[in-house]
């Protein structure tokens, strides 16, 4: 980055990624605690699912205000305020067990933490050089995945009852703020960065690929993993086998996403994204056809885990490549909102297809998602590059 010393730049970048990792651990603990306690209270699956996903509504509600808050108060205060607010809300869970209140708190949590999330990704895109943006975004996504997976392990130590799980979540968010305390709150001084950001609708019209990427990343993040257990059980797998499949997918997300990011840095980003979508379509059908070959299926789940996470990492990378600096907070907000909507709508649609067609609906729906994504993405990305050429780099 041009406006800070190299050492300060690297330290700030590492601090933001580390802070997001610890925060992901806190939310990795919160979500199973809420669902387990609601299940023990005999609430319906519909209610449990609504409470668990209510944070997405908060992000959607807060999206028009994130960029304004960041420009008004600065980067470092905005980051710390997002974490502090989320931590205080964690403690409010200890005051009641009313399901409606928990749902409201989840929604406000999304409002507060979404602010932190959007700004973090905007900073990563701003600070990272284009030549390494893909691998850094992939590393960021990997850290989130690994730390989020570690969150539920706290249950083995503190359990799910009483106030301790919520206090632990709040404490983890406090720890997450620590790396940010030494971050320089420097701003980009270029003329471009001082321009006011455009409205989200204008950005989405200028960058239609962002719409495709947002929905695709949301579906890929949530749908296949959420509905893998019922798919596998319907195919005759044991609970132990299902756990191995989920582990293989998680391992792929942890180990194989960064190489995809490196490939994107050294090749055409559009082609890597299209190749990920096309490969996903082929491999998920391969899992269905080769189901009886356990080890082959596990290897395919490993690769698919990385491919599913790659959509988000490459989406971040694409935003950093093409969206001007003053528009990054708005663009990242739009991406997160579309991601939330894609996760909710895509997962619901996948479940409906499986109800209608049985287990075969799982690979067919995912393939039916991946092929159009590849085609739409290449078309939208081509229009974006053409517009940039026609306007000499000004979109």
VOPAGU-2260 file (C-alpha; in pm, 1 decimal, decimal comma):
REM VOPAGU-2260
SITE   aa  ch    i         X         Y         Z
SITE  UNK   A    0       0,0       0,0       0,0
SITE  UNK   A    1     123,0     347,6     -90,4
SITE  UNK   A    2      25,8     545,0     217,3
SITE  UNK   A    3     189,1     349,5     502,6
SITE  UNK   A    4     530,2     208,9     571,5
SITE  UNK   A    5     575,1    -152,1     462,9
SITE  UNK   A    6     629,0    -285,9     815,6
SITE  UNK   A    7     324,1    -101,3     949,8
SITE  UNK   A    8     123,1    -224,2     652,3
SITE  UNK   A    9     212,4    -588,9     715,2
SITE  UNK   A   10     147,4    -557,9    1088,3
SITE  UNK   A   11    -194,0    -398,5    1033,5
SITE  UNK   A   12    -289,4    -661,6     776,6
SITE  UNK   A   13    -185,5    -944,1    1008,4
SITE  UNK   A   14    -374,4    -779,2    1294,8
SITE  UNK   A   15    -698,2    -751,0    1096,0
SITE  UNK   A   16    -680,4   -1114,0     981,4
SITE  UNK   A   17    -596,0   -1236,9    1333,4
SITE  UNK   A   18    -877,0   -1029,7    1480,5
SITE  UNK   A   19   -1125,8   -1179,5    1234,6
SITE  UNK   A   20   -1000,4   -1528,2    1317,2
SITE  UNK   A   21   -1062,3   -1488,6    1690,7
SITE  UNK   A   22   -1402,3   -1330,7    1622,2
SITE  UNK   A   23   -1490,6   -1626,8    1398,7
SITE  UNK   A   24   -1407,0   -1855,3    1691,2
SITE  UNK   A   25   -1649,8   -1662,2    1911,9
SITE  UNK   A   26   -1932,1   -1698,9    1661,5
SITE  UNK   A   27   -1834,1   -2059,0    1598,4
SITE  UNK   A   28   -1911,4   -2113,7    1967,2
SITE  UNK   A   29   -2224,1   -1896,1    1984,7
SITE  UNK   A   30   -2420,5   -2062,9    1705,3
SITE  UNK   A   31   -2413,0   -2423,8    1836,5
SITE  UNK   A   32   -2479,2   -2300,9    2191,6
SITE  UNK   A   33   -2793,8   -2123,4    2075,3
SITE  UNK   A   34   -2919,3   -2412,8    1862,4
SITE  UNK   A   35   -2850,9   -2675,6    2130,2
SITE  UNK   A   36   -3024,1   -2475,0    2400,9
SITE  UNK   A   37   -3322,5   -2402,9    2179,5
SITE  UNK   A   38   -3345,0   -2770,8    2086,3
SITE  UNK   A   39   -3336,6   -2872,4    2454,4
SITE  UNK   A   40   -3621,3   -2624,7    2510,2
SITE  UNK   A   41   -3826,3   -2819,0    2249,2
SITE  UNK   A   42   -3848,4   -2536,9    1997,7
SITE  UNK   A   43   -3926,4   -2637,7    1638,7
SITE  UNK   A   44   -3658,6   -2666,6    1370,9
SITE  UNK   A   45   -3817,8   -2369,4    1196,0
SITE  UNK   A   46   -3774,5   -2150,1    1505,3
SITE  UNK   A   47   -3419,4   -2273,8    1562,2
SITE  UNK   A   48   -3326,9   -2204,2    1201,9
SITE  UNK   A   49   -3484,2   -1859,1    1215,1
SITE  UNK   A   50   -3290,5   -1760,9    1527,0
SITE  UNK   A   51   -2965,3   -1906,3    1393,4
SITE  UNK   A   52   -2991,1   -1711,9    1066,9
SITE  UNK   A   53   -3135,4   -1386,2    1203,6
SITE  UNK   A   54   -2789,2   -1224,9    1195,2
SITE  UNK   A   55   -2819,5   -1203,5     815,1
SITE  UNK   A   56   -3119,2    -971,4     851,7
SITE  UNK   A   57   -2907,3    -737,8    1063,6
SITE  UNK   A   58   -2641,2    -718,7     794,5
SITE  UNK   A   59   -2903,0    -638,7     532,1
SITE  UNK   A   60   -3056,2    -370,6     757,1
SITE  UNK   A   61   -2721,0    -210,1     836,8
SITE  UNK   A   62   -2578,5    -221,1     486,3
SITE  UNK   A   63   -2686,2     134,8     384,7
SITE  UNK   A   64   -2501,2     286,6     682,3
SITE  UNK   A   65   -2167,4     101,1     698,6
SITE  UNK   A   66   -1978,1     313,6     445,4
SITE  UNK   A   67   -2101,0     638,9     603,2
SITE  UNK   A   68   -1995,3     530,6     953,0
SITE  UNK   A   69   -1650,1     430,2     829,2
SITE  UNK   A   70   -1595,9     764,1     653,3
SITE  UNK   A   71   -1729,3     960,4     952,7
SITE  UNK   A   72   -1530,4     794,4    1233,3
SITE  UNK   A   73   -1229,8     636,8    1062,6
SITE  UNK   A   74   -1107,7     283,0    1023,8
SITE  UNK   A   75    -965,4     190,6    1362,1
SITE  UNK   A   76   -1251,7     338,2    1572,3
SITE  UNK   A   77   -1504,7     168,7    1342,7
SITE  UNK   A   78   -1337,3    -170,4    1378,6
SITE  UNK   A   79   -1315,4    -143,5    1755,7
SITE  UNK   A   80   -1672,2     -15,4    1784,7
SITE  UNK   A   81   -1802,5    -313,9    1586,1
SITE  UNK   A   82   -1625,9    -562,2    1813,5
SITE  UNK   A   83   -1715,1    -377,0    2134,5
SITE  UNK   A   84   -2083,1    -357,1    2038,8
SITE  UNK   A   85   -2093,9    -725,0    1946,8
SITE  UNK   A   86   -1927,1    -818,6    2276,0
SITE  UNK   A   87   -2177,1    -623,7    2482,5
SITE  UNK   A   88   -2463,3    -786,8    2293,5
SITE  UNK   A   89   -2316,6   -1127,5    2376,7
SITE  UNK   A   90   -2360,1   -1049,1    2745,6
SITE  UNK   A   91   -2726,3    -959,7    2692,7
SITE  UNK   A   92   -2795,4   -1322,9    2602,2
SITE  UNK   A   93   -2737,0   -1402,9    2970,9
SITE  UNK   A   94   -3030,7   -1188,0    3083,2
SITE  UNK   A   95   -3310,9   -1392,9    2924,9
SITE  UNK   A   96   -3398,3   -1721,4    2758,0
SITE  UNK   A   97   -3692,9   -1582,6    2559,1
SITE  UNK   A   98   -3661,1   -1705,7    2201,8
SITE  UNK   A   99   -3796,7   -1384,4    2051,0
SITE  UNK   A  100   -3539,1   -1177,9    2240,4
SITE  UNK   A  101   -3261,7   -1411,3    2128,1
SITE  UNK   A  102   -3373,8   -1369,0    1769,4
SITE  UNK   A  103   -3368,2    -990,5    1809,2
SITE  UNK   A  104   -3021,5   -1003,5    1967,1
SITE  UNK   A  105   -2899,0   -1218,9    1680,2
SITE  UNK   A  106   -3031,0    -962,0    1435,2
SITE  UNK   A  107   -2857,7    -675,8    1617,7
SITE  UNK   A  108   -2542,8    -890,0    1636,1
SITE  UNK   A  109   -2545,5    -905,5    1258,2
SITE  UNK   A  110   -2586,7    -529,3    1244,1
SITE  UNK   A  111   -2285,4    -471,3    1470,3
SITE  UNK   A  112   -2053,6    -745,7    1350,9
SITE  UNK   A  113   -2145,9    -692,8     986,1
SITE  UNK   A  114   -1992,8    -345,9    1019,5
SITE  UNK   A  115   -1665,2    -499,9    1143,2
SITE  UNK   A  116   -1677,0    -769,2     874,6
SITE  UNK   A  117   -1734,6    -529,4     584,1
SITE  UNK   A  118   -1463,3    -286,4     694,7
SITE  UNK   A  119   -1210,2    -566,4     749,4
SITE  UNK   A  120   -1252,9    -697,1     397,5
SITE  UNK   A  121   -1241,6    -345,4     251,8
SITE  UNK   A  122    -909,9    -285,0     429,0
SITE  UNK   A  123    -764,4    -615,0     310,1
SITE  UNK   A  124    -854,9    -525,8     -48,5
SITE  UNK   A  125    -714,2    -174,0      -6,6
SITE  UNK   A  126    -385,1    -276,1     150,6
SITE  UNK   A  127    -290,7    -582,9     -52,0
SITE  UNK   A  128     -99,6    -546,9    -378,1
SITE  UNK   A  129    -279,4    -687,6    -685,5
SITE  UNK   A  130      -2,6    -942,6    -742,5
SITE  UNK   A  131     -77,6   -1123,1    -413,5
SITE  UNK   A  132    -443,3   -1030,8    -355,9
SITE  UNK   A  133    -574,7   -1378,4    -440,8
SITE  UNK   A  134    -352,4   -1565,6    -199,0
SITE  UNK   A  135    -408,5   -1315,1      84,3
SITE  UNK   A  136    -787,9   -1333,2      39,6
SITE  UNK   A  137    -761,9   -1713,1      36,8
SITE  UNK   A  138    -550,2   -1705,8     352,1
SITE  UNK   A  139    -808,6   -1482,4     517,8
SITE  UNK   A  140   -1091,8   -1721,2     428,2
SITE  UNK   A  141    -884,0   -2015,8     551,2
SITE  UNK   A  142    -819,7   -1846,3     887,2
SITE  UNK   A  143   -1193,1   -1779,7     925,0
SITE  UNK   A  144   -1276,5   -2140,8     844,8
SITE  UNK   A  145   -1020,0   -2296,4    1077,5
SITE  UNK   A  146   -1093,4   -2064,4    1370,4
SITE  UNK   A  147   -1468,0   -2096,5    1319,3
SITE  UNK   A  148   -1430,3   -2475,8    1333,0
SITE  UNK   A  149   -1239,9   -2445,3    1662,0
SITE  UNK   A  150   -1522,9   -2248,3    1824,5
SITE  UNK   A  151   -1749,6   -2547,7    1900,4
SITE  UNK   A  152   -1460,9   -2723,8    2078,2
SITE  UNK   A  153   -1508,5   -2478,7    2365,8
SITE  UNK   A  154   -1832,7   -2662,1    2441,0
SITE  UNK   A  155   -1627,9   -2960,8    2560,4
SITE  UNK   A  156   -1469,8   -2734,0    2821,9
SITE  UNK   A  157   -1746,9   -2495,7    2930,6
SITE  UNK   A  158   -2064,4   -2677,5    2825,4
SITE  UNK   A  159   -2373,3   -2507,1    2684,0
SITE  UNK   A  160   -2565,0   -2414,0    3000,0
SITE  UNK   A  161   -2557,9   -2105,9    3219,6
SITE  UNK   A  162   -2390,5   -1775,3    3140,0
SITE  UNK   A  163   -2036,7   -1905,2    3080,7
SITE  UNK   A  164   -2071,0   -1970,2    2703,2
SITE  UNK   A  165   -2189,1   -1613,7    2639,7
SITE  UNK   A  166   -1924,7   -1463,9    2867,5
SITE  UNK   A  167   -1664,0   -1669,2    2681,6
SITE  UNK   A  168   -1790,6   -1537,9    2347,3
SITE  UNK   A  169   -1771,3   -1180,0    2476,1
SITE  UNK   A  170   -1419,7   -1242,7    2610,6
SITE  UNK   A  171   -1307,7   -1382,7    2274,9
SITE  UNK   A  172   -1434,6   -1068,5    2101,2
SITE  UNK   A  173   -1234,8    -865,9    2353,4
SITE  UNK   A  174    -926,3   -1068,4    2264,0
SITE  UNK   A  175   -1006,2   -1010,4    1896,2
SITE  UNK   A  176    -982,0    -634,8    1954,3
SITE  UNK   A  177    -629,3    -661,5    2096,0
SITE  UNK   A  178    -437,6    -678,9    1763,9
SITE  UNK   A  179    -622,3    -369,1    1644,7
SITE  UNK   A  180    -507,8    -148,4    1931,6
SITE  UNK   A  181    -165,2    -102,0    1772,0
SITE  UNK   A  182    -296,6     -50,5    1420,8
SITE  UNK   A  183    -220,7     283,1    1257,0
SITE  UNK   A  184    -545,4     460,6    1164,8
SITE  UNK   A  185    -399,9     603,6     847,8
SITE  UNK   A  186    -615,4     690,4     552,0
SITE  UNK   A  187    -548,6     662,8     181,2
SITE  UNK   A  188    -431,7    1004,6      60,6
SITE  UNK   A  189    -480,8     959,3    -312,4
SITE  UNK   A  190    -725,3    1183,6    -494,8
SITE  UNK   A  191    -928,7     876,1    -592,7
SITE  UNK   A  192    -968,2     763,7    -231,0
SITE  UNK   A  193   -1100,4    1103,7    -124,3
SITE  UNK   A  194   -1390,9    1090,9    -370,0
SITE  UNK   A  195   -1733,0    1014,2    -216,8
SITE  UNK   A  196   -1850,8     653,9    -266,0
SITE  UNK   A  197   -2126,0     571,4    -508,5
SITE  UNK   A  198   -2458,0     415,8    -414,2
SITE  UNK   A  199   -2472,5      35,7    -407,3
SITE  UNK   A  200   -2712,7      25,0    -703,6
SITE  UNK   A  201   -2468,0     223,5    -917,7
SITE  UNK   A  202   -2182,8      -8,4    -823,7
SITE  UNK   A  203   -2386,2    -320,6    -901,6
SITE  UNK   A  204   -2481,4    -176,5   -1240,3
SITE  UNK   A  205   -2118,0     -97,0   -1313,6
SITE  UNK   A  206   -1999,2    -437,8   -1189,7
SITE  UNK   A  207   -2269,7    -697,4   -1266,9
SITE  UNK   A  208   -2024,4    -974,2   -1188,4
SITE  UNK   A  209   -2054,9    -874,3    -822,9
SITE  UNK   A  210   -2417,8    -991,8    -820,1
SITE  UNK   A  211   -2324,9   -1332,8    -959,6
SITE  UNK   A  212   -2033,8   -1368,3    -718,0
SITE  UNK   A  213   -2229,3   -1264,7    -411,0
SITE  UNK   A  214   -2511,3   -1513,0    -458,7
SITE  UNK   A  215   -2272,3   -1787,0    -570,4
SITE  UNK   A  216   -2043,6   -1743,0    -269,9
SITE  UNK   A  217   -2338,2   -1743,9     -28,9
SITE  UNK   A  218   -2485,7   -2062,6    -171,4
SITE  UNK   A  219   -2147,6   -2237,4    -192,2
SITE  UNK   A  220   -2063,5   -2143,7     167,3
SITE  UNK   A  221   -2386,5   -2271,5     321,1
SITE  UNK   A  222   -2592,8   -2497,4      96,5
SITE  UNK   A  223   -2373,1   -2799,1      15,4
SITE  UNK   A  224   -2230,6   -2838,0     367,3
SITE  UNK   A  225   -2562,8   -2778,4     545,2
SITE  UNK   A  226   -2744,3   -3043,7     342,4
SITE  UNK   A  227   -2460,4   -3292,5     304,0
SITE  UNK   A  228   -2571,9   -3492,0     614,3
SITE  UNK   A  229   -2930,5   -3556,8     496,9
SITE  UNK   A  230   -2802,9   -3632,6     145,5
SITE  UNK   A  231   -2545,8   -3881,2     274,0
SITE  UNK   A  232   -2789,6   -4047,1     515,1
SITE  UNK   A  233   -3043,6   -4086,4     234,0
SITE  UNK   A  234   -2769,1   -4251,2      30,5
SITE  UNK   A  235   -2723,0   -4507,0     308,8
SITE  UNK   A  236   -2418,7   -4363,1     486,2
SITE  UNK   A  237   -2368,0   -4407,9     859,4
SITE  UNK   A  238   -2332,9   -4115,6    1098,8
SITE  UNK   A  239   -1961,8   -4199,0    1127,3
SITE  UNK   A  240   -1923,7   -4183,9     749,7
SITE  UNK   A  241   -2104,6   -3850,0     739,3
SITE  UNK   A  242   -1862,8   -3710,0     997,3
SITE  UNK   A  243   -1570,2   -3824,1     779,6
SITE  UNK   A  244   -1720,9   -3647,4     478,2
SITE  UNK   A  245   -1766,6   -3326,3     672,4
SITE  UNK   A  246   -1410,3   -3355,2     801,3
SITE  UNK   A  247   -1277,6   -3408,8     447,4
SITE  UNK   A  248   -1466,8   -3101,0     328,5
SITE  UNK   A  249   -1337,3   -2892,6     620,7
SITE  UNK   A  250    -981,9   -3014,7     557,6
SITE  UNK   A  251   -1008,5   -2909,9     193,9
SITE  UNK   A  252   -1126,1   -2566,7     301,3
SITE  UNK   A  253    -830,7   -2536,4     537,5
SITE  UNK   A  254    -554,3   -2664,6     309,1
SITE  UNK   A  255    -652,7   -2619,5     -52,3
SITE  UNK   A  256    -804,9   -2271,3     -79,3
SITE  UNK   A  257    -472,1   -2083,2     -69,9
SITE  UNK   A  258    -332,2   -2271,4    -374,5
SITE  UNK   A  259    -642,6   -2163,2    -567,3
SITE  UNK   A  260    -572,2   -1804,0    -463,2
SITE  UNK   A  261    -210,0   -1834,3    -580,3
SITE  UNK   A  262    -335,1   -1968,0    -913,9
SITE  UNK   A  263    -567,3   -1667,0    -944,3
SITE  UNK   A  264    -271,9   -1432,4    -883,5
SITE  UNK   A  265     -68,6   -1597,8   -1158,6
SITE  UNK   A  266    -345,0   -1651,8   -1410,0
SITE  UNK   A  267    -670,7   -1495,3   -1527,7
SITE  UNK   A  268    -899,6   -1440,8   -1230,0
SITE  UNK   A  269   -1210,4   -1479,5   -1446,1
SITE  UNK   A  270   -1091,7   -1811,3   -1586,5
SITE  UNK   A  271   -1002,7   -1946,0   -1242,3
SITE  UNK   A  272   -1350,1   -1857,7   -1113,1
SITE  UNK   A  273   -1519,4   -2015,5   -1415,2
SITE  UNK   A  274   -1296,8   -2323,4   -1381,1
SITE  UNK   A  275   -1391,2   -2357,1   -1012,6
SITE  UNK   A  276   -1760,9   -2346,7   -1099,9
SITE  UNK   A  277   -1726,3   -2597,3   -1384,3
SITE  UNK   A  278   -1510,0   -2832,0   -1176,3
SITE  UNK   A  279   -1763,2   -2815,4    -893,0
SITE  UNK   A  280   -2037,5   -2925,3   -1132,9
SITE  UNK   A  281   -1834,2   -3225,4   -1248,5
SITE  UNK   A  282   -1703,8   -3338,8    -909,7
SITE  UNK   A  283   -2035,7   -3324,5    -724,2
SITE  UNK   A  284   -2186,2   -3552,8    -989,8
SITE  UNK   A  285   -1877,3   -3770,7    -952,6
SITE  UNK   A  286   -1944,9   -3808,4    -581,6
SITE  UNK   A  287   -2293,6   -3939,3    -659,4
SITE  UNK   A  288   -2177,2   -4178,7    -930,0
SITE  UNK   A  289   -1878,4   -4308,0    -729,8
SITE  UNK   A  290   -2058,3   -4326,1    -397,5
SITE  UNK   A  291   -1965,6   -4690,4    -335,4
SITE  UNK   A  292   -1593,0   -4608,2    -363,7
SITE  UNK   A  293   -1551,0   -4455,3     -20,4
SITE  UNK   A  294   -1197,2   -4323,1     -47,7
SITE  UNK   A  295   -1255,1   -4175,2    -392,0
SITE  UNK   A  296   -1564,5   -3999,1    -259,5
SITE  UNK   A  297   -1369,7   -3862,2      37,8
SITE  UNK   A  298   -1101,0   -3723,1    -192,9
SITE  UNK   A  299   -1372,1   -3554,4    -401,3
SITE  UNK   A  300   -1528,4   -3404,5     -87,1
SITE  UNK   A  301   -1183,5   -3271,0       6,8
SITE  UNK   A  302   -1147,6   -3092,7    -328,3
SITE  UNK   A  303   -1507,6   -2971,7    -322,9
SITE  UNK   A  304   -1455,8   -2818,3      21,7
SITE  UNK   A  305   -1183,0   -2597,0    -123,4
SITE  UNK   A  306   -1387,0   -2511,9    -431,5
SITE  UNK   A  307   -1688,9   -2409,0    -224,5
SITE  UNK   A  308   -1476,7   -2168,6     -16,8
SITE  UNK   A  309   -1290,8   -2040,7    -323,0
SITE  UNK   A  310   -1598,6   -1852,5    -447,4
SITE  UNK   A  311   -1583,1   -1614,4    -150,9
SITE  UNK   A  312   -1204,6   -1570,1    -159,3
SITE  UNK   A  313   -1199,4   -1507,8    -534,4
SITE  UNK   A  314   -1497,8   -1276,3    -502,4
SITE  UNK   A  315   -1303,7   -1062,5    -255,3
SITE  UNK   A  316   -1006,0   -1068,3    -490,9
SITE  UNK   A  317   -1217,9    -958,0    -787,8
SITE  UNK   A  318   -1362,4    -665,8    -591,4
SITE  UNK   A  319   -1013,0    -550,4    -499,2
SITE  UNK   A  320    -898,3    -571,6    -861,5
SITE  UNK   A  321   -1180,2    -377,4   -1024,8
SITE  UNK   A  322   -1364,2    -159,1    -772,7
SITE  UNK   A  323   -1212,7     188,0    -707,4
SITE  UNK   A  324   -1087,0     260,6    -354,4
SITE  UNK   A  325   -1367,5     500,2    -245,2
SITE  UNK   A  326   -1629,1     242,2    -346,5
SITE  UNK   A  327   -1473,2     -53,5    -162,7
SITE  UNK   A  328   -1680,3     -30,2     161,1
SITE  UNK   A  329   -2004,1      -6,4     -37,9
SITE  UNK   A  330   -1899,3    -286,4    -274,8
SITE  UNK   A  331   -1795,3    -513,6      11,8
SITE  UNK   A  332   -2123,8    -438,1     188,7
SITE  UNK   A  333   -2317,5    -531,5    -123,3
SITE  UNK   A  334   -2112,1    -849,2    -155,0
SITE  UNK   A  335   -2182,6    -949,2     206,7
SITE  UNK   A  336   -2555,8    -875,7     168,5
SITE  UNK   A  337   -2576,5   -1079,0    -153,1
SITE  UNK   A  338   -2377,0   -1353,6      18,7
SITE  UNK   A  339   -2630,6   -1363,7     302,7
SITE  UNK   A  340   -2924,9   -1373,1      62,3
SITE  UNK   A  341   -2757,7   -1637,8    -152,1
SITE  UNK   A  342   -2689,9   -1854,2     151,4
SITE  UNK   A  343   -3047,7   -1836,7     273,2
SITE  UNK   A  344   -3224,8   -1861,5     -62,3
SITE  UNK   A  345   -2985,3   -2111,4    -218,2
SITE  UNK   A  346   -2992,1   -2348,0      77,2
SITE  UNK   A  347   -3371,2   -2335,3      88,8
SITE  UNK   A  348   -3392,4   -2409,8    -283,0
SITE  UNK   A  349   -3144,4   -2697,3    -253,8
SITE  UNK   A  350   -3353,4   -2848,7      25,2
SITE  UNK   A  351   -3669,4   -2814,2    -184,9
SITE  UNK   A  352   -3506,8   -2989,6    -481,4
SITE  UNK   A  353   -3393,3   -3273,1    -254,5
SITE  UNK   A  354   -3746,5   -3306,9    -114,7
SITE  UNK   A  355   -3882,1   -3325,2    -469,6
SITE  UNK   A  356   -3625,8   -3553,0    -636,9
SITE  UNK   A  357   -3463,8   -3736,2    -345,6
SITE  UNK   A  358   -3083,8   -3776,1    -305,6
SITE  UNK   A  359   -3014,7   -3722,0    -674,9
SITE  UNK   A  360   -3146,2   -3369,1    -631,1
SITE  UNK   A  361   -2833,4   -3280,1    -433,2
SITE  UNK   A  362   -2578,0   -3318,3    -717,5
SITE  UNK   A  363   -2824,4   -3202,9    -981,4
SITE  UNK   A  364   -2909,3   -2881,0    -795,6
SITE  UNK   A  365   -2545,9   -2797,5    -720,9
SITE  UNK   A  366   -2441,9   -2870,0   -1079,1
SITE  UNK   A  367   -2740,2   -2672,5   -1200,5
SITE  UNK   A  368   -2611,9   -2384,4    -989,3
SITE  UNK   A  369   -2246,7   -2412,9   -1092,5
SITE  UNK   A  370   -2285,1   -2425,3   -1471,2
SITE  UNK   A  371   -2494,8   -2105,8   -1502,0
SITE  UNK   A  372   -2259,2   -1932,6   -1256,4
SITE  UNK   A  373   -1965,5   -2010,5   -1484,6
SITE  UNK   A  374   -2149,6   -1882,7   -1793,0
SITE  UNK   A  375   -2299,8   -1573,5   -1628,1
SITE  UNK   A  376   -1971,5   -1490,8   -1462,7
SITE  UNK   A  377   -1771,8   -1499,7   -1786,8
SITE  UNK   A  378   -2032,9   -1279,9   -1955,7
SITE  UNK   A  379   -2050,5   -1024,5   -1670,7
SITE  UNK   A  380   -1672,7   -1014,0   -1623,0
SITE  UNK   A  381   -1625,7    -963,2   -1996,1
SITE  UNK   A  382   -1863,7    -665,1   -1992,1
SITE  UNK   A  383   -1674,9    -514,4   -1697,7
SITE  UNK   A  384   -1336,7    -542,9   -1872,1
SITE  UNK   A  385   -1483,2    -401,8   -2194,4
SITE  UNK   A  386   -1627,0    -102,1   -2006,8
SITE  UNK   A  387   -1291,5     -39,9   -1838,1
SITE  UNK   A  388   -1113,3     -46,1   -2176,7
SITE  UNK   A  389   -1369,2     190,2   -2329,4
SITE  UNK   A  390   -1335,1     441,3   -2044,5
SITE  UNK   A  391    -955,5     411,9   -2009,3
SITE  UNK   A  392    -979,0     255,2   -1664,8
SITE  UNK   A  393   -1263,7     467,0   -1526,5
SITE  UNK   A  394   -1578,5     264,0   -1455,5
